[in-house]
Amino acid sequence: MVDTMDAPAGRVRAATRGLVVRDGHLLVTVLHDREGEWWLTPGGGQEFGESKVDNATREVFEETGYRVRVGDLACGRDYIGANHFAWDSSFQQTELWFWCELLDDQPDEPPAVDTAQTEVRWVPLSELVGSPFYPQRLATWLLEDPATRPLWLGDVN
């Protein structure tokens, strides 16, 4: 699943996401729609004039209430909706994930959650594969050897 909010048809949307891992658990947002439950890493569209680091910092805080320090680029992907779902054929997004370090143990109230978002959850890395986490390629990537896993994941969902 991909958050297609504010995505102009026929244009590529730039998005940035945070990878926040604590004690072997990944921070995810939990969303519900007519298809059921699905999980995403916190993140979203980059605003004009905003850096990737600022985008990730803002999105993680808005969706989870956690303040983070954005670190190194982890990986990226294309999502070309037409290659995955007929209903998403006019949407395309390029996403970059950055490693993020928590600045506080307890979150504030998230100020701007997505309308379908129902909670924030810490999920064990070992439970992501086969779960409603998207993209599933990221779930397997997180379990791969950091020395050999790819930087670019391709057009995956």
Secondary structure, 3 states (H helix, E strand, C coil): CCCCCCCCCCCEEEEEEEEEEECCEEEEEEEEECCEEEEECCEEECCCCCCHHHHHHHHHHHHHCCCEEEEEEEEEEEEEHHHCCHHHCCCEEEEEEEEEEECCCCCCCCCCCCCCEEEEEEEEHHHCCCCCECCHHHHHHHHCCCCCCCCEEEECC
